[in-house]
Amino acid sequence: MTEIMIQNIASPMVFFFVLGVIAAICKSDLKFPKGLSEGLSIYLLIAIGIKGGIELSHYSIPLVLGPITGAMFIGVITPLITLLMMKVIKMDLKNAIGLSATYGSISIVTYGAAISFLESSGTTYEGFMNALVVLMESPAILVSLLLLKVLERKGNDESLPSSGNLFNKEILRESLFGKSILLLVGSLFIGSVLGERALPTVKPLFLDLYSSILILFLLNMGLMAGERLHEVKKHGFPLVLFAVFAPVLFGGLGVVVGHLTGLSLGGTTLMGVLAGSASYIAAPAALKTSVPEANPSIYLGLSLGVTFPFNLVIGIPVYFEMAKWMQ
């Protein structure tokens, strides 16, 4: 497990994020043009969506309906719980929404580490779990942006919205057709409809170059995070505590949901891993365009700096043991 942890932390993506933070702290003149920054976010949202859609096209809906329902439930409930936690520590609305989207969404790299862990222990898992990875990236982002619109309309972030406010037509329109959700869900739909037929066209740009372009995105996010690093001190220890407590809480919830939807030991473990992980790709890409006021030092700093290594060292084995107990 130590080898997996080192391999994932010592990756070009993480190193370039740290380089961006260092450049900002040292007041380097390194800057990303606004157009390029926006373009990188659009690229990632399309790439993530279309990859998941192609993967999903390999399975019949009845086969995956139970796990998909469970995944959707996790994607809805985790941002709500996160928002409640942020109210306890008196976090402002925009940053609370940033954390809701980040901790409600998932980490693909953590999922990859969990796959390696299961393979090393000889534990099998359902193949369609790869499709659920992308399906679990979108709901929390949608719910978080929807909550933001509702709370902004009310002009009061001290209480959660009522169900009547949630289904306001104007709010739903703004949330569903905002560029982040439109690109993510639209690309997922296109990939699922076209399936393998889309590969000749999308593979060269959206699959083969994905990791390399992700480096540029995280370098830019590192610059943004470094510029606003001082703002993290305001909430300090409570945020670090949240970044350790939340993955265990959400991971446990994921294990329960995985078990109730009939997944195997390996599949239940992976559901726990996905629920307990925090996004540093899809959610930041959406937040950068939809909630630019949210501080990336907070949501990226916690997801990359605390929750990511915590899951690699402690979280994955804990979710596995939880799943074994449930079985």
Buried (B, 14 or more C-beta within 10 A) or exposed (E): BEEBBEBBBEBBBBBBBBBBBBBBEEEEEBEBEEEEBBBBBBBBBBBBBBBBBBBBBBBEEEEBEBBBEBBBBBBBBBBBBBBEBBBEBEBBBBBBBBBBBBBBBBBBBBBBBBBBBBEEEEBEBBEBBBBBBBBBBBBBBBBBBBBBBBBBBBEEBEEBBEEEBBEBEEBBEBBEEBBBBEBBBBBBBBBBEBBEEBBEEBBEEBBEEBEEBBBBBBBBBBBBBBBBBEEBEEBEEBBBEBBBEBBBBBBBBBBBBBBBBEBBBBBBBBBBBBBBBBBBBBBBBBBBBBBEEBBBBBBBBBBBBBBBBBBBBBBBBBBBEBBEEBE
